[in-house]
Amino acid sequence: MASVLNFLIGGEIPVQAFFERWNRLKLRLCGAKINNYCKIYNKLYLFLHPKGSLEIGKNFTFSTGSNFNQLSWNIRGAIYVASGATMKIGDSVGVSSSCLWCTKQITIGNHVDIGADTLILDTDAHHLNWQERRNGGERSSKPVIIEDDVFIGIRSIILKGVTIGARSLIGAGSVVAKRVTPDCVAAGNPCKIIRMNNQ
């Protein structure tokens, strides 16, 4: 009865059910290795290059756009894996309307929560030297590693070459440009350790 009522007042449940199945099919057709418990709600921007690799573990949930998560309004999430790049996502990972942009390697551990409108990228996207940008110079890329049980707050930015240690918490709006040690709370721009979790 509840699903019928929701359909009549807004259609959210049928839409979510459709996209949950459609996104699983789209991932498989693109060559991703996924588990049946992979749930991506609503529209997702997905690009997986035929020479790229995307592997998603059990109990993956990605909510994106259409007011599914009010913290991210109608922002459409994205997964982008370039030629020769590898993205590996562990078990029981939750993501809200975020952008995962991989040109080399992004590894996300188990039981990681990624807040709404977060950006994780392993590249500068453009060369930092203006002359190289003019000449189409190759951009710099370094792997990003997010270890088990990390929590990343809303609207954070995780930059190339960063490792976030296990069980750490990244505060909302942080810009993480350097390694974060395990078992700490870190926040700010640039992101700095505020305290250790055992203190």
Sine and cosine of phi, psi and omega as CSV:
sin_phi,cos_phi,sin_psi,cos_psi,sin_omega,cos_omega
0.00,0.00,-0.66,0.76,-0.02,-1.00
-0.88,0.47,-0.65,0.76,-0.01,-1.00
-0.92,0.39,-0.59,0.81,0.05,-1.00
-0.91,0.42,-0.70,0.72,0.02,-1.00
-0.88,0.48,-0.71,0.70,0.03,-1.00
-0.88,0.48,-0.63,0.78,0.04,-1.00
-0.88,0.47,-0.68,0.73,-0.03,-1.00
-0.92,0.38,-0.58,0.81,-0.07,-1.00
-1.00,-0.07,-0.19,0.98,0.01,-1.00
-0.16,-0.99,-0.29,0.96,0.07,-1.00
0.97,0.26,0.26,0.97,-0.11,-0.99
-0.91,0.42,-0.72,0.69,-0.09,-1.00
-0.90,0.43,-0.75,0.66,0.06,-1.00
-0.86,0.51,-0.63,0.78,0.01,-1.00
-0.90,0.44,-0.72,0.69,0.00,-1.00
-0.89,0.46,-0.66,0.75,0.01,-1.00
-0.90,0.45,-0.65,0.76,0.03,-1.00
-0.88,0.48,-0.78,0.62,-0.07,-1.00
-0.93,0.38,-0.51,0.86,0.06,-1.00
-0.86,0.51,-0.72,0.70,0.02,-1.00
-0.96,0.29,-0.68,0.74,-0.02,-1.00
-0.88,0.48,-0.70,0.71,-0.03,-1.00
-0.92,0.39,-0.58,0.81,0.08,-1.00
-0.89,0.45,-0.70,0.71,0.02,-1.00
-0.89,0.47,-0.71,0.70,-0.01,-1.00
-0.87,0.50,-0.68,0.74,0.03,-1.00
-0.88,0.48,-0.70,0.72,-0.01,-1.00
-0.91,0.41,-0.66,0.75,0.01,-1.00
-0.90,0.44,-0.50,0.87,0.02,-1.00
-0.99,0.15,-0.16,0.99,0.04,-1.00
0.98,-0.18,0.16,0.99,0.03,-1.00
-0.96,0.29,0.53,-0.85,0.11,-0.99
-0.99,-0.13,0.92,-0.39,-0.06,-1.00
-0.73,-0.68,0.28,-0.96,0.06,-1.00
-0.99,-0.17,0.41,-0.91,0.00,-1.00
-0.87,0.49,-0.39,0.92,-0.01,-1.00
-1.00,-0.02,0.43,0.90,0.09,-1.00
-0.99,0.10,0.90,-0.44,-0.05,-1.00
-0.85,-0.53,0.91,-0.41,0.07,-1.00
-0.88,-0.48,0.92,-0.38,-0.09,-1.00
-1.00,-0.05,0.80,-0.61,0.08,-1.00
0.97,0.26,-0.13,-0.99,-0.18,-0.98
-0.94,0.35,0.71,-0.70,0.00,-1.00
-0.78,-0.62,0.71,-0.70,0.16,-0.99
-0.99,0.15,0.87,-0.50,-0.03,-1.00
-0.78,-0.62,0.79,-0.61,0.17,-0.99
-0.70,-0.71,0.89,-0.46,0.07,-1.00
-0.81,-0.59,0.95,-0.31,0.00,-1.00
-0.90,0.43,0.60,-0.80,0.02,-1.00
-0.82,0.57,-0.44,0.90,0.04,-1.00
-0.99,-0.15,0.19,0.98,0.10,-0.99
-0.99,-0.17,0.15,-0.99,-0.04,-1.00
-0.70,-0.71,0.77,-0.63,0.05,-1.00
-0.76,-0.65,0.85,-0.53,0.01,-1.00
-0.78,-0.62,0.81,-0.58,-0.06,-1.00
-0.85,-0.52,0.76,-0.64,-0.04,-1.00
-0.98,0.18,-0.22,-0.98,-0.05,-1.00
-0.96,0.29,0.46,-0.89,0.13,-0.99
0.83,0.56,0.70,0.71,0.06,-1.00
-1.00,0.04,0.74,-0.67,0.04,-1.00
-0.77,-0.64,0.79,-0.62,0.02,-1.00
-0.74,-0.67,0.94,-0.33,0.06,-1.00
-0.99,-0.15,0.70,-0.72,-0.14,-0.99
-0.53,-0.85,0.81,-0.59,0.12,-0.99
0.88,0.47,-0.10,-0.99,0.08,-1.00
0.78,0.62,0.56,0.83,0.06,-1.00
0.85,0.53,0.38,0.92,0.05,-1.00
-0.90,0.45,-0.63,0.78,0.10,-1.00
-0.84,-0.54,0.93,-0.36,-0.11,-0.99
-0.88,0.47,-0.35,0.94,0.03,-1.00
-0.93,0.36,-0.38,0.93,-0.04,-1.00
-0.93,-0.37,0.19,0.98,0.02,-1.00
0.73,0.69,-0.83,-0.56,-0.03,-1.00
-0.94,-0.33,0.49,0.87,-0.02,-1.00
-0.96,0.29,0.80,-0.60,0.03,-1.00
-1.00,0.07,0.80,-0.61,0.04,-1.00
-0.95,0.30,0.25,-0.97,-0.05,-1.00
-0.56,-0.83,0.61,-0.79,0.20,-0.98
-0.80,-0.60,0.87,-0.50,-0.03,-1.00
-0.79,-0.61,0.85,-0.53,0.01,-1.00
-0.80,-0.60,0.91,-0.41,-0.09,-1.00
-0.99,0.14,0.09,-1.00,0.05,-1.00
-0.85,0.52,0.78,-0.62,0.02,-1.00
0.98,0.19,-0.02,1.00,-0.03,-1.00
-1.00,0.01,0.40,-0.92,0.00,-1.00
-0.76,-0.66,0.84,-0.54,0.12,-0.99
-0.88,-0.48,0.82,-0.57,0.02,-1.00
-0.81,-0.59,0.83,-0.56,-0.02,-1.00
-0.89,-0.46,0.77,-0.63,-0.08,-1.00
-0.98,0.21,-0.29,-0.96,-0.04,-1.00
-0.99,0.11,0.51,-0.86,0.12,-0.99
0.82,0.57,0.75,0.66,0.04,-1.00
-0.98,-0.20,0.70,-0.71,0.04,-1.00
-0.87,-0.49,0.74,-0.67,-0.04,-1.00
-0.73,-0.68,0.65,-0.76,0.06,-1.00
-0.85,-0.53,0.91,-0.42,0.14,-0.99
0.64,0.77,0.76,0.65,-0.01,-1.00
-0.95,-0.33,0.20,-0.98,0.06,-1.00
-0.89,-0.45,0.87,-0.50,0.06,-1.00
-0.95,-0.31,0.95,-0.32,-0.17,-0.98
-0.89,-0.45,0.95,-0.30,-0.18,-0.98
-0.87,-0.50,0.88,-0.47,0.10,-0.99
-0.91,-0.41,-0.16,0.99,0.02,-1.00
-0.71,-0.71,-0.95,0.31,-0.02,-1.00
-0.35,-0.94,0.79,-0.61,0.18,-0.98
-0.80,-0.60,0.81,-0.59,0.02,-1.00
-0.84,-0.55,0.84,-0.54,0.02,-1.00
-0.89,-0.46,0.80,-0.60,-0.07,-1.00
-0.97,0.25,-0.32,-0.95,-0.02,-1.00
-1.00,0.02,0.50,-0.86,0.09,-1.00
0.84,0.54,0.70,0.72,0.02,-1.00
-0.98,-0.21,0.68,-0.73,0.07,-1.00
-0.90,-0.44,0.80,-0.60,-0.06,-1.00
-0.88,-0.47,0.90,-0.43,-0.10,-0.99
-0.93,0.37,0.26,-0.97,-0.09,-1.00
-0.85,0.53,0.64,-0.77,0.11,-0.99
0.88,0.47,0.48,0.87,0.08,-1.00
-0.99,0.11,0.55,-0.84,0.02,-1.00
-0.88,-0.47,0.84,-0.55,0.06,-1.00
-0.86,-0.52,0.89,-0.46,-0.02,-1.00
-0.62,-0.78,0.62,-0.78,-0.06,-1.00
-0.98,-0.22,0.38,0.93,-0.07,-1.00
-0.54,-0.84,0.36,-0.93,0.13,-0.99
-0.98,0.21,-0.19,0.98,-0.03,-1.00
0.96,0.30,-0.61,0.79,0.08,-1.00
-0.69,-0.73,0.46,-0.89,0.05,-1.00
-0.90,0.43,0.63,-0.78,-0.05,-1.00
-0.98,0.19,-0.33,0.94,0.03,-1.00
-1.00,0.04,0.81,-0.59,-0.11,-0.99
-0.89,0.46,-0.56,0.83,0.01,-1.00
-0.92,0.39,-0.65,0.76,0.04,-1.00
-0.92,0.40,-0.58,0.81,0.06,-1.00
-0.89,0.46,-0.68,0.73,0.02,-1.00
-0.88,0.48,-0.62,0.78,-0.07,-1.00
-1.00,-0.01,0.10,0.99,0.00,-1.00
0.95,0.30,0.55,0.83,-0.02,-1.00
-0.88,0.47,0.45,-0.89,-0.05,-1.00
-0.94,0.34,0.72,-0.70,0.00,-1.00
-0.97,0.25,0.40,-0.92,0.01,-1.00
-1.00,0.06,0.71,-0.70,0.03,-1.00
-0.71,-0.70,0.65,-0.76,0.08,-1.00
-0.62,-0.78,0.58,-0.81,-0.07,-1.00
-0.87,0.49,0.54,-0.84,0.12,-0.99
-0.93,-0.37,0.75,-0.66,0.02,-1.00
-0.80,-0.60,0.83,-0.56,0.09,-1.00
-0.89,-0.45,0.91,-0.41,-0.12,-0.99
-0.99,0.16,0.02,-1.00,-0.11,-0.99
-0.87,0.50,0.55,-0.83,0.16,-0.99
0.89,0.47,0.45,0.89,0.06,-1.00
-0.99,0.11,0.59,-0.81,0.12,-0.99
-0.88,-0.48,0.82,-0.58,0.01,-1.00
-0.91,-0.41,0.86,-0.51,-0.06,-1.00
-0.94,0.33,0.28,-0.96,-0.06,-1.00
-0.81,0.59,0.64,-0.77,0.09,-1.00
0.84,0.54,0.59,0.81,0.11,-0.99
-1.00,0.04,0.33,-0.94,0.06,-1.00
-0.81,-0.59,0.84,-0.54,0.01,-1.00
-0.95,-0.32,0.90,-0.44,-0.12,-0.99
-1.00,-0.09,0.16,-0.99,-0.09,-1.00
-0.85,0.53,0.54,-0.84,0.09,-1.00
0.98,0.20,0.09,1.00,-0.08,-1.00
-1.00,0.02,0.64,-0.76,0.24,-0.97
-0.88,-0.48,0.79,-0.61,0.10,-1.00
-0.96,-0.29,0.89,-0.46,-0.09,-1.00
-0.92,0.38,0.39,-0.92,-0.06,-1.00
-0.82,0.57,0.62,-0.78,0.12,-0.99
0.93,0.38,0.23,0.97,0.02,-1.00
-1.00,0.07,0.38,-0.92,0.00,-1.00
-0.86,-0.52,0.81,-0.59,0.03,-1.00
-0.97,-0.25,0.85,-0.53,-0.05,-1.00
-0.92,0.40,0.40,-0.92,-0.02,-1.00
-0.84,0.54,0.64,-0.77,0.07,-1.00
0.96,0.28,0.26,0.96,-0.04,-1.00
-0.98,0.19,0.50,-0.86,0.15,-0.99
-0.91,-0.41,0.95,-0.30,-0.12,-0.99
-0.99,-0.15,0.93,-0.36,-0.05,-1.00
-0.90,-0.43,-0.18,0.98,-0.02,-1.00
-0.72,-0.70,0.26,-0.97,-0.01,-1.00
-0.83,0.56,0.66,-0.75,0.10,-0.99
-0.92,-0.39,0.81,-0.58,-0.06,-1.00
-0.94,0.34,0.34,-0.94,0.05,-1.00
-0.90,0.43,0.37,-0.93,0.16,-0.99
0.85,0.52,0.72,0.70,0.03,-1.00
-0.65,-0.76,0.22,-0.98,0.17,-0.99
-0.94,-0.34,0.81,-0.58,-0.03,-1.00
-0.73,-0.69,0.56,-0.83,-0.03,-1.00
-0.32,-0.95,0.26,-0.97,0.13,-0.99
0.94,-0.34,0.04,-1.00,0.06,-1.00
-0.74,-0.67,0.98,-0.21,0.02,1.00
-0.97,0.26,0.43,-0.90,-0.05,-1.00
-0.92,0.40,0.77,-0.64,0.02,-1.00
-0.74,-0.67,0.45,-0.89,0.04,-1.00
-0.94,0.33,0.79,-0.61,0.03,-1.00
-1.00,-0.07,-0.69,0.72,0.04,-1.00
-0.30,-0.95,0.31,-0.95,0.12,-0.99
-1.00,0.05,0.52,-0.86,-0.07,-1.00
-0.91,0.41,-0.39,0.92,-0.03,-1.00
-1.00,0.01,0.11,0.99,-0.02,-1.00
-0.99,-0.17,0.00,0.00,0.00,0.00
